[in-house]
Amino acid sequence: MIRLTLLICTFLFSFYGFSQNKTGLVYYGEIQSMGAGAPVGPDLNAILVFDNNRSLYITRMDSLEGAHIREQRNFEGTARISRTVTTNEIGFRHFNDFKNKVFTSRDIGFSYVKDHTPKIDWNISSETKAIGKFTANKATAHFRGRDYTAWFTPEIPLPIGPWKMQGLPGLILEAYDTNKEIYWYFKSIEYPTDKSYLLKPIEYDGEWMSTEEFKNHMIESLKRALISGRMSAESANIRGVYVNNKTQNLMLRSYIEGFADDQK
């Protein structure tokens, strides 16, 4: 408790010392290997652009990989997995207006989702390690079906990170679930950066989904995939749009989120 209190005080002191609204740019690697039991999936480039009020995380974008990618790859972990690795011109995007607590995404299936900034109940430990030039603190949490570890630095006291990882008193440099089937790792940072033009909201003229609607959409997509035989036939007994343990396990083998009942 004393450790946490000191950390929060340091965060508040540093945060209010941020008198200039500088823009920063973090380069990450992102490995997704759902169902493999190890970080053996496609290793993609990703960026996080941020200032004192907002952040934008981008991955699976053509320009980040140097070209458009669409190919089938096999990976060996505790289980052999096959993945179609794809990128596109715009990429997957997650925009966090943490000042106003609004979170928007261009997500899987090019679904446009708008909701409140997710609440993650982090537990901060006393463990630290060096990541790049920064000292990072360890935190753990359960979030939408997975147990995560995050390493954040109070040296940049902004509650942001890759994907939906956020809400800590410092920039998240590294994060992963139990088996690192989802793994974000720090490569480098420009702070300040001259690329502030990248930090802009996601543009969409249509109707935005809520997180609940997106969850139902993804579960229905999984059911269609099972029925069409693209996944194991013996698991094709999902009925209705709800999340039970079996459905959640199937989701976690296919997507980052299991859409568990503890969703926030």
C-alpha positions in Angstrom: 0.0 0.0 0.0 2.8 2.4 0.8 4.5 1.5 -2.4 1.3 2.2 -4.4 0.7 5.5 -2.6 4.3 6.7 -3.3 3.9 5.7 -7.0 0.6 7.5 -7.3 2.1 10.6 -5.7 5.0 10.4 -8.1 2.6 10.1 -11.0 0.5 13.1 -9.9 3.6 15.2 -9.4 5.1 14.3 -12.7 1.7 14.6 -14.5 1.1 18.2 -13.3 4.7 19.0 -14.2 3.8 18.2 -17.8 3.2 21.8 -18.7 3.8 21.3 -22.4 1.5 19.1 -24.4 4.2 17.3 -26.3 3.5 14.5 -28.8 5.3 11.2 -28.5 5.6 8.1 -30.8 6.3 4.6 -29.5 7.3 1.8 -31.8 6.2 -1.7 -30.6 6.4 -5.3 -31.9 3.1 -7.1 -31.7 2.9 -10.9 -31.6 -0.4 -12.7 -31.9 -0.4 -16.5 -31.5 -3.8 -17.3 -30.0 -4.0 -21.0 -29.2 -0.3 -21.7 -29.7 0.7 -21.6 -26.0 3.7 -19.5 -26.8 4.7 -16.2 -28.6 5.2 -17.9 -32.0 2.7 -16.1 -34.2 3.1 -13.3 -36.7 5.4 -10.6 -35.4 4.0 -7.3 -36.6 5.0 -3.6 -36.4 2.8 -1.2 -34.4 2.9 2.4 -33.2 1.3 4.4 -30.4 1.0 8.2 -31.0 0.1 10.2 -27.9 -0.1 13.6 -26.2 -1.4 14.6 -22.8 -5.0 13.9 -23.6 -5.2 11.3 -26.3 -3.5 8.2 -27.8 -3.8 6.3 -31.1 -2.6 2.7 -31.5 -2.1 1.4 -35.0 -1.2 -2.1 -36.2 -1.6 -4.3 -39.3 -1.1 -1.4 -41.6 0.7 -1.8 -45.0 3.1 1.1 -44.5 4.3 -0.2 -41.1 5.3 -3.5 -42.8 6.7 -1.9 -45.9 4.1 -3.5 -48.2 0.7 -5.1 -48.3 0.7 -8.6 -46.8 -1.7 -11.4 -47.3 -0.3 -14.9 -46.9 -0.8 -18.1 -45.0 1.8 -19.0 -42.4 2.3 -22.0 -40.0 3.7 -21.6 -36.5 4.9 -24.2 -34.0 4.2 -23.7 -30.3 2.7 -26.1 -27.8 0.2 -26.5 -30.6 0.7 -26.1 -34.4 -1.3 -23.2 -35.7 -2.0 -21.8 -39.1 -2.7 -18.1 -39.6 -3.6 -15.9 -42.5 -1.5 -12.8 -42.0 -3.0 -9.7 -43.5 -2.4 -6.0 -43.5 -4.4 -3.2 -45.1 -3.9 0.5 -46.0 -5.6 1.9 -42.9 -4.8 -0.9 -40.4 -6.5 -1.7 -37.1 -6.8 1.5 -35.0 -7.6 2.2 -31.3 -8.1 5.8 -30.3 -8.3 6.6 -26.6 -9.5 10.1 -25.6 -8.7 9.4 -22.0 -9.4 13.0 -20.9 -13.1 12.5 -21.9 -13.1 8.7 -21.3 -14.1 7.8 -24.9 -12.6 4.9 -26.7 -13.1 4.2 -30.5 -11.7 1.4 -32.6 -11.5 0.2 -36.2 -11.3 -3.4 -35.1 -11.5 -7.0 -36.4 -13.7 -7.3 -39.5 -13.3 -3.6 -40.0 -16.0 -3.0 -37.3 -16.2 0.6 -36.0 -16.7 0.5 -32.2 -17.3 3.4 -29.8 -17.7 3.2 -26.1 -16.2 4.4 -22.8 -12.5 3.9 -22.1 -12.3 0.4 -20.7 -11.7 0.1 -16.9 -8.9 -2.3 -16.0 -8.4 -3.1 -12.3 -4.6 -3.2 -12.1 -2.6 -4.5 -9.2 0.8 -2.7 -9.0 3.7 -4.7 -7.5 7.1 -3.5 -6.2 9.0 -5.4 -9.1 10.8 -3.2 -11.6 13.0 -3.8 -14.6 14.8 -1.7 -17.3 13.2 -1.4 -20.7 15.3 0.7 -23.0 16.3 3.8 -21.1 13.3 3.6 -18.8 12.7 2.0 -15.4 9.4 0.1 -15.7 7.1 -1.1 -12.9 5.1 -4.3 -13.0 1.3 -4.5 -12.9 -1.1 -7.4 -13.4 -4.9 -7.6 -14.2 -7.6 -9.8 -15.6 -9.2 -8.2 -18.6 -11.9 -9.7 -20.9 -10.9 -13.3 -20.5 -7.1 -13.0 -20.2 -4.6 -12.5 -17.3 -2.2 -9.7 -18.3 1.2 -8.5 -17.1 2.1 -4.9 -18.0 5.4 -3.0 -17.5 4.9 0.8 -17.4 7.1 3.7 -16.7 6.1 6.6 -14.4 8.8 8.6 -16.3 6.1 9.3 -18.9 3.1 9.7 -16.5 0.3 9.2 -19.0 -2.3 6.3 -18.6 -1.8 4.9 -22.1 -0.5 1.8 -23.8 -0.9 -0.5 -26.8 -4.3 -1.7 -27.9 -6.7 -1.4 -24.9 -4.0 -1.7 -22.4 -4.2 1.6 -20.4 -5.2 3.0 -17.0 -1.8 2.8 -15.2 0.1 5.8 -13.8 2.6 5.7 -16.7 3.1 4.7 -20.3 2.9 0.9 -20.9 6.1 -0.3 -22.6 5.4 -4.0 -22.6 2.4 -6.2 -22.0 1.4 -9.8 -22.4 -1.0 -12.5 -21.4 -0.2 -15.7 -19.4 1.5 -17.6 -22.3 2.5 -14.5 -24.3 0.0 -15.5 -27.0 -0.7 -11.8 -27.0 2.6 -9.9 -26.6 3.5 -6.2 -27.1 7.1 -5.3 -26.7 8.9 -2.0 -26.8 11.3 -1.1 -29.7 11.9 2.6 -29.5 10.4 6.0 -28.7 10.4 9.5 -30.2 9.5 11.9 -27.5 8.9 14.6 -28.5 8.2 13.8 -32.1 7.5 15.8 -35.2 4.8 13.3 -36.3 1.9 14.9 -34.4 -0.1 14.8 -37.7 -0.6 11.1 -37.0 -2.6 11.7 -33.9 -6.1 12.2 -35.1 -9.5 10.5 -34.4 -10.7 7.5 -36.4 -12.8 8.7 -39.3 -16.1 7.0 -40.0 -19.4 8.3 -41.4 -21.5 5.2 -40.6 -23.2 4.0 -37.4 -20.8 3.0 -34.6 -21.2 -0.3 -32.7 -21.2 -0.4 -28.9 -18.8 -2.9 -27.3 -21.8 -5.1 -26.5 -22.9 -5.1 -30.1 -19.3 -5.8 -31.2 -19.2 -8.8 -28.8 -22.4 -10.2 -30.3 -21.1 -9.7 -33.8 -17.9 -11.5 -33.1 -19.7 -14.4 -31.4 -22.0 -14.7 -34.4 -18.9 -14.6 -36.7 -17.4 -17.5 -34.7 -20.6 -19.5 -35.0 -20.7 -19.0 -38.8 -17.0 -20.1 -39.0 -17.7 -23.2 -37.0 -20.8 -24.1 -39.1 -18.9 -23.6 -42.3 -16.2 -26.0 -41.1 -13.4 -23.5 -40.8 -12.8 -24.6 -37.2 -13.0 -27.9 -35.4 -16.4 -29.5 -36.2 -16.8 -31.1 -32.7 -17.0 -27.6 -31.2 -19.8 -26.4 -33.4 -22.5 -26.7 -30.7 -22.6 -23.1 -29.7 -26.2 -22.0 -29.3 -27.4 -18.4 -28.9 -25.5 -15.2 -28.6 -24.1 -15.5 -25.1 -20.8 -16.3 -23.5 -20.3 -19.5 -21.5 -16.9 -21.1 -20.7 -16.8 -23.1 -23.9 -17.6 -20.1 -26.1 -15.1 -18.0 -24.3 -12.3 -20.6 -24.7 -13.1 -20.7 -28.4 -13.0 -17.0 -28.6 -9.6 -16.8 -26.9 -8.2 -19.3 -29.4 -9.3 -17.0 -32.2 -9.3 -13.4 -30.9 -7.6 -11.3 -28.3 -10.9 -10.9 -26.3 -12.9 -13.7 -24.9 -15.8 -11.4 -24.2 -16.2 -12.7 -20.7 -18.9 -11.6 -18.3 -16.3 -9.5 -16.4 -16.2 -7.1 -19.4 -15.9 -3.5 -18.5 
